[in-house]
């Protein structure tokens, strides 16, 4: 493979879906050693967990940038463009630099079979190691134990929460999933546990191997009632009232504030930075649509909380498509009371079984369940109706909705 087009490379690396035999980080060690000749940054942070990873990273990155630090961030999956995954400060890495890294990795791997995530992660490592970064913030994709990001011996590891998701890969119990995700905790280093409900598999390991660990509502706190929300850690306090009805959750903000306090002595205005922090695809309001990448029952609960706080007694039509492996039955059950009509959209990806999803939805709800040929057609209909819609179920569903909205708006401008 020697193309100079990123789209060709993404097609190539996407053909390498992970199989059970591909797990185990030892298979990557030779390539990793050749790629990473110098530290990624002066300090590295790993962020794992089930939900809230992206929000935690966005908050922490913005705190660090406001203090003048040079920050690299690696996140997954992307929403619109692959380049979003690898950023220096606020700027996504350009195509040619990613292609250079892919070529280098491909030449070094020899007979080692690398997955899509291996290529993406090693490319981020390659790029960051060539920069003079103060901090590198790296998101764990699925699990932790076998994720290529876990090759890094981080200075701080954050586990946001543990919920049921990806059971096929991680196990069917919270303890099993916690054991996989706790593998990102590093001996003698710091850890933040971003939920007050953590499996024993996580808290026990944090106690046993970390130099110190800090858990939500045990070491740092969120105090919240109907009129007030605040954060406290040691002698540091922050007003979070403005987050109560916000699109990003308070637990993520609290973990990010705690991480910053552990990593830097520079003073920052947490409140003003949090107020400005937005993340595409997280309860994002565009025209008459709320677009949210929630794809498991726990993340859907956050979406429901946002809606109930900001749109009291409002019903929505839904544009929904979730991957076959997801617990769609529980997702539908959680949010059904807010939905007046379901539009299940076909997506050209073998990970989606839309006919089965349509049948499942019809068996669970007592309102109309329609099928849409594409996300675009469902969004186009909703746009012209002007009635309230929610788009959710997967990153791919929401990504296609953003693209649809951009196209529809452009066509409207051209025809006006």
GUTOR-329792 format. One record per residue (C-alpha): z, y, x. Coordinates in steps of 0.05 Angstrom, whole numbers, plus 32768, in hexadecimal, padded with zeros to 4 digits. Example, Ala and Ser with C-alpha at 12.3 -4.5 7.8 and 13.67 -1.06 7.14 Angstrom:
> 809C	7FA6	80F6
> 808F	7FEB	8111
***
This chain:
> 8000	8000	8000
> 7FE9	8041	8020
> 7FDA	8071	7FE8
> 7FE7	80BC	7FED
> 7FF5	80C2	7FA3
> 803C	80BC	7F89
> 8024	809E	7F47
> 8005	8064	7F6D
> 8045	8057	7F94
> 806F	8059	7F55
> 8041	8026	7F34
> 8047	7FFB	7F72
> 8093	7FFD	7F78
> 809B	7FF5	7F2D
> 807A	7FB1	7F31
> 80B7	7F99	7F56
> 80E9	7F8E	7F1E
> 812C	7F71	7F35
> 8139	7F26	7F2E
> 817A	7F03	7F39
> 8165	7EEE	7F7E
> 815A	7F37	7F92
> 81A4	7F48	7F8E
> 81CD	7F4D	7FCE
> 81CD	7F89	7FFB
> 81C6	7F60	803B
> 817B	7F5A	802E
> 8175	7FA6	8036
> 819F	7FAE	8075
> 8165	7FAA	80A7
> 813B	7FDE	8082
> 8179	800A	8077
> 818B	8008	80C0
> 8145	801F	80D3
> 8143	8055	809E
> 8188	8074	80A6
> 8190	8089	80EF
> 81C0	80C2	80DF
> 81F3	80D0	80A8
> 81D7	80E7	8065
> 8208	8121	8064
> 824A	8138	807F
> 826A	811B	8040
> 824D	80E9	800F
> 8263	80DB	7FC8
> 8250	809E	7F9E
> 8252	80A5	7F52
> 8253	8066	7F28
> 826A	8051	7EE3
> 824A	8045	7EA0
> 8240	808A	7E82
> 8248	80D2	7E9A
> 822E	80C8	7EE1
> 81F7	80FB	7EDB
> 8225	812F	7EBD
> 825A	8124	7EF2
> 8226	812C	7F29
> 8208	816B	7F0A
> 824D	818C	7F05
> 8261	8179	7F4B
> 821F	818E	7F69
> 8224	81D2	7F48
> 826B	81DC	7F61
> 8255	81CC	7FA8
> 8216	81F7	7FA5
> 823F	8232	7F8C
> 8268	822E	7FCC
> 822A	8230	7FF8
> 8227	81E7	800B
> 81E5	81C3	8018
> 81E4	8189	7FE7
> 81B7	814D	7FDD
> 81B9	8127	7F9C
> 819B	80E4	7F89
> 819C	80D0	7F3F
> 817B	809D	7F12
> 8156	8093	7EE6
> 812A	80D1	7EE4
> 8119	80F2	7EA3
> 80D4	8111	7EAE
> 80BF	810A	7EF7
> 80D4	80D9	7F2D
> 80E1	8114	7F5C
> 811E	8128	7F32
> 8143	80ED	7F51
> 8145	810B	7F97
> 815A	8154	7F9E
> 8170	8183	7FD5
> 819B	81B6	7FB3
> 8174	81C7	7F73
> 812F	81B3	7F8C
> 810E	8171	7F7F
> 80EE	8151	7FBB
> 80A2	8159	7FBE
> 8072	811F	7FB6
> 8059	811C	7FFD
> 809E	8115	801A
> 80AF	80DC	7FEA
> 806D	80BA	7FFB
> 807C	80BF	8045
> 80BF	809C	803A
> 809F	8066	800F
> 806C	8058	8045
> 80A1	8054	8079
> 80CC	8025	8050
> 8090	7FF9	8040
> 807F	7FF3	808A
> 80C6	7FE1	809C
> 80D6	7FAF	8065
> 80AA	7F78	8082
> 80B3	7F3C	8053
> 80F0	7F58	802F
> 80E3	7F61	7FE4
> 80F9	7FA6	7FCE
> 8103	7FBB	7F86
> 80F3	7FFF	7F67
> 813B	8015	7F71
> 813B	7FFE	7FB9
> 80FE	8028	7FCA
> 811A	8065	7FA4
> 815F	8060	7FC4
> 8146	8054	800B
> 8116	808F	8003
> 8151	80BB	7FF0
> 8178	80A2	802C
> 813C	80AF	8059
> 8134	80F6	8040
> 817D	8109	8040
> 8188	80EE	8087
> 8154	811F	80A0
> 8178	815B	8081
> 81B6	8180	8096
> 81DD	8172	8057
> 8226	8183	804B
> 822A	8153	8010
> 8200	811A	7FF4
> 8210	8104	7FAD
> 81F3	80C0	7F9C
> 81F1	80A0	7F57
> 81F9	8056	7F4F
> 81C4	8039	7F21
> 81DC	7FF8	7F02
> 8220	7FDB	7F15
> 8232	7FEA	7F5C
> 823D	7FAB	7F84
> 81F3	7F9D	7F8F
> 81D7	7FE3	7F85
> 81B4	7FFC	7FC5
> 81DA	803E	7FC1
> 8218	8015	7FD1
> 81FF	800C	8018
> 821F	8050	8026
> 8267	8052	803C
> 8279	808F	8014
> 82B2	80BF	801F
> 82C0	80C2	7FD4
> 82AE	8093	7F9B
> 82B0	80A8	7F52
> 82B1	8075	7F1A
> 82A6	809B	7ED9
> 82B9	8065	7EA6
> 82AD	801C	7E97
> 828A	8008	7E56
> 8260	7FCD	7E3F
> 8218	7FD6	7E57
> 81E6	7FAD	7E80
> 820F	7F6E	7E70
> 81D4	7F43	7E86
> 81DE	7F5B	7ECD
> 8227	7F6F	7ED0
> 824E	7F40	7EA3
> 8265	7F3E	7E5B
> 82AC	7F5A	7E63
> 82C7	7F9D	7E7A
> 82ED	7F7A	7EB2
> 82AC	7F5A	7ECC
> 8286	7F9B	7EC7
> 82C0	7FC0	7EE8
> 82BF	7F8E	7F22
> 8276	7F9D	7F2E
> 827F	7FE8	7F2B
> 82BF	7FE8	7F55
> 8296	7FCF	7F90
> 8284	8018	7F9E
> 82CC	8027	7FB1
> 82D3	802B	7FFD
> 830C	8015	8029
> 8337	804E	8041
> 830F	8082	801A
> 831C	80AB	7FDB
> 830D	8097	7F93
> 830C	80BA	7F4F
> 8311	8091	7F0F
> 82F5	80BC	7ED8
> 8314	8099	7E9C
> 835C	808B	7E87
> 8345	8046	7E70
> 832E	801F	7EAD
> 832C	7FD3	7EB3
> 835E	7FB3	7EE2
> 8325	7F9E	7F0E
> 8319	7FE7	7F1E
> 8360	8002	7F23
> 8378	7FC7	7F4C
> 8341	7FCE	7F7F
> 834A	801A	7F84
> 8395	800F	7F91
> 8388	7FD9	7FC5
> 8351	7FF8	7FF0
> 834C	8043	7FE5
> 8374	8075	800E
> 8382	809A	7FCD
> 8367	8096	7F86
> 836D	80C6	7F4D
> 8366	80B2	7F04
> 8359	80DC	7EC6
> 8398	80EC	7E9F
> 83C3	80CB	7ED4
> 83B6	80F7	7F11
> 8388	812D	7EF4
> 838A	8140	7EAB
> 8364	8159	7E70
> 838D	8176	7E38
> 8365	8180	7DF8
> 8373	8190	7DB0
> 834C	81B2	7D78
> 8351	81F7	7D97
> 835C	81ED	7DE2
> 8343	81C3	7E1D
> 835C	81C9	7E64
> 835A	81A5	7EA7
> 8392	819D	7ED9
> 839A	817B	7F1D
> 83D6	8187	7F49
> 83DE	81D3	7F45
> 8396	81E0	7F32
> 8384	81F1	7EEA
> 8344	8201	7EC4
> 8334	8216	7E7D
> 8300	81E9	7E5D
> 8301	8204	7E16
> 82B6	8213	7E19
> 82A8	81C9	7E28
> 82C7	81AE	7DE8
> 8286	81B6	7DC1
> 8258	81B1	7DFD
> 8221	8181	7E0E
> 8244	8166	7E4C
> 8286	8143	7E46
> 82CA	815A	7E5F
> 82D9	8119	7E85
> 829C	8124	7EB1
> 82B0	816C	7EBE
> 82F8	8157	7ECF
> 82E0	8122	7F01
> 82B1	8153	7F22
> 82E7	8189	7F28
> 8317	8156	7F47
> 82E1	813F	7F78
> 82D3	8187	7F8D
> 831D	8195	7F97
> 8322	8157	7FC4
> 82E4	8168	7FEC
> 82E8	81B4	7FF6
> 831B	81EA	8000
> 82EB	8221	7FE9
> 82FD	8243	7FA8
> 82CA	8240	7F70
> 82C7	825A	7F28
> 82C6	8217	7F06
> 82C3	8234	7EC0
> 8286	8260	7ECB
> 8260	8229	7EEF
> 826F	81F6	7EB9
> 8259	8227	7E83
> 8215	822C	7EA5
> 820C	81E2	7EB3
> 81D9	81C0	7E87
> 81B8	817C	7E8F
> 8176	816A	7E6F
> 817A	8130	7E3E
> 81C5	8138	7E31
> 81CE	8152	7DEA
> 8196	8183	7DFA
> 8180	81AD	7DBF
> 8135	81BC	7DBD
> 811A	81DC	7D7E
> 8132	81AF	7D45
> 8140	8174	7D73
> 817E	815B	7D98
> 8166	8131	7DD3
> 8199	8102	7DF2
> 8190	80C7	7E22
> 81CA	80A0	7E04
> 81B9	8056	7E06
> 81FA	8030	7DFC
> 8232	8034	7DC8
> 8260	805D	7DF5
> 822C	8092	7E05
> 8218	8096	7DBC
> 8260	80A6	7DAB
> 825A	80E4	7DD8
> 821B	80F8	7DB2
> 823F	80EF	7D70
> 8279	8119	7D88
> 824A	8151	7D9C
> 8227	814F	7D59
> 8266	814D	7D2F
> 8284	8188	7D55
> 8246	81B3	7D52
> 8222	819D	7D12
> 8258	818E	7CE0
> 8241	8166	7CA3
> 81F9	8168	7CBC
> 81CB	812C	7CB4
> 8192	811E	7CE5
> 8153	80F6	7CE8
> 8150	80C9	7D25
> 8119	80B8	7D56
> 8134	807A	7D78
> 811D	8045	7DA9
> 814B	801B	7DD6
> 813D	7FE4	7E08
> 8145	7F9C	7DF1
> 8182	7F90	7E1D
> 81AA	7FC7	7DFC
> 81DE	7FBD	7DC6
> 81B3	7FE0	7D92
> 81DB	7FC1	7D59
> 821A	7FE6	7D6F
> 81F3	8026	7D7F
> 81D6	8027	7D39
> 8219	8018	7D19
> 823B	8051	7D3F
> 820B	8088	7D2B
> 81F0	8070	7CE8
> 821D	809F	7CC0
> 81F8	80DB	7CDE
> 81B1	80C1	7CD3
> 8189	80CD	7C93
> 814A	80AC	7CAD
> 8137	8080	7CE9
> 80F5	8084	7D0E
> 80EF	804B	7D3F
> 80BA	805B	7D72
> 808E	802B	7D97
> 8090	8031	7DE3
> 805F	800F	7E12
> 8092	7FEC	7E3E
> 80A3	7FA3	7E3D
> 80ED	7FB3	7E3F
> 80E8	7FCB	7DF7
> 80E0	7F9C	7DBC
> 80D3	7FCF	7D85
> 80C2	7F9E	7D4C
> 8105	7F7C	7D55
> 8128	7FC0	7D59
> 8107	7FD5	7D17
> 8120	7F96	7CF5
> 8165	7F9E	7D12
> 816A	7FE7	7CFB
> 8153	7FD6	7CB5
> 8189	7FA0	7CB1
> 81C0	7FD1	7CC5
> 81B1	8010	7C9C
> 81A4	8024	7C54
> 8173	805C	7C62
> 8128	805E	7C71
> 8114	803E	7CB3
> 80CE	8051	7CC9
> 80A4	803A	7D04
> 807E	806C	7D2F
> 8042	8059	7D5A
> 805D	8086	7D92
> 8096	80B4	7DA1
> 8063	80EC	7DA1
> 804E	80DF	7D58
> 8097	80DD	7D42
> 80A8	811D	7D66
> 8069	8140	7D4C
> 807C	812F	7D05
> 80C3	8147	7D10
> 80AD	8187	7D32
> 8081	819B	7CF7
> 80B7	8187	7CC5
> 80E9	81B4	7CE7
> 8124	8189	7CCF
> 815C	8173	7CFE
> 814B	8137	7D2A
> 816F	810F	7D5F
> 8147	80EC	7D96
> 816E	80B6	7DBC
> 8170	806E	7DD4
> 8156	8070	7E1B
> 8140	809F	7E53
> 80F8	808A	7E44
> 80FE	809C	7DFA
> 811A	80E1	7E0A
> 80E8	80EC	7E43
> 80AE	80DF	7E14
> 80CC	810E	7DE1
> 80D1	8147	7E13
> 8088	813C	7E27
> 8074	813B	7DDE
> 8098	817C	7DCF
> 8078	819E	7E0B
> 8032	8187	7DF5
> 803D	819A	7DAC
> 8056	81E0	7DBF
> 801B	81EA	7DED
> 7FE9	81D6	7DB7
> 800A	8204	7D86
> 8005	823F	7DB7
> 7FBC	8230	7DC4
> 7FAC	822C	7D7A
> 7FD2	826A	7D67
***
